[in-house]
């Protein structure tokens, strides 16, 4: 009984801390860019890139900014489709600066999501991440990411969070959590199609 309580009392390291730590360090050094942030987070580049770039699309920015903020995650998922081993951002995108305070607020807003994920994360069903599945996963993620690129009202938050959940699952090699991200992403695509057709019908 005591052993069980000890196990339960051991809290899993927060998924948010590496992002906030790297963001704070680069911000203090005046080097907080997309490329530096992803590079500083480790070698599982596609997982961390998807997490970071989905967060960027959730930053409080002026309307229409998603046309720019969605580009990194679109490029990342397309590179998965191509079967590239690592994320390769164009120099201009890699040098794009980020506001640390806005990123921190966005990460804190997602804490209810990350806390629930942290309770259940464990390596399992890792076959989902086998090399033979990478291109198909990349295609599914690219379709989800494309909905971020569309200037459709109320459709951006859901696919961004879905990509975030998948990225977390990829980092932790948790096929269940990654599948949950894919499922919610598919739902977000259907929701975007529904909103788009409703708007088109309203215009007609």
Buried (B, 14 or more C-beta within 10 A) or exposed (E): EEEEEEEEEEEEEBBBEBBBEBBBBBBEEEBBBBBBBBBBBEEBBBBBBBBBBBBBBBBEBEEEBBEBBBBBBBBBBBBBBEEBEEBEBEEEBBEBEBBBEBBBBBBEEBEEBBEEBBEEBEEBBEEBBEEEEBEEBBBBBBBBBBBBBBEBEEBBEBBBBBBBBBBBBBBBBBBEBBBBBBEBBBBBBEBBEEBBEEEEEEEE
